[in-house]
């Protein structure tokens, strides 16, 4: 594993919720996080069909544009009864002409479950793939996941994305009802992040 030099890391995302989560995760390590918007970076088109493929696109584009090591993640939710959908297309299910609407996406997911007459429990998992890329083209990959079930109606409005619909294994509340620090301790991104920190030796 190549070591990071310096105490600032570019996180290649325009998603404010995701950036805030990364800021909290890196804070105890003494690493300052900056986002893509601060560097006026465009959002590259995500043309791959896997989480690691899309994360690589974003991380390498940011690293080459700024000359800084860049961290990107691609994440989504896989619903077993829907054949793993929406998966890498999780954000696409939320797209509207006015931005992303995850209440709409969660409603669509519920409607799809009803359409296929899926029986409960509606097992699902969040997946996260982190790619840390350097300007010379080198990268490191770290993958995480958290298993759980989908709930309806949605519960709790904390967090972001599908959080109000997802109840992690071993809990009776959704990510949307969970305290920020508790979610960050057990989330798919936290799982991938723990592997990254271990590799960084911090």
Buried (B, 14 or more C-beta within 10 A) or exposed (E): EEEBEEEEBBBBBEBEEBBBBBBEBBEEEEBEBBBBEEBEBEEBEBEBEEBBBBBBBBBBBBBBBBEBBBBBBBBBBBBBBBEBBBBBBBBEBBEEEEEBBBEEBBBBBBEBBEEEEBEEEBBBBBBBBBBBBBBEEEBBBBBBBBEBBBBBEBBBEBBBBBBBBBBBEEBEBBBBBBEEEBBBEBBBBBBBBBBBBEBBEE
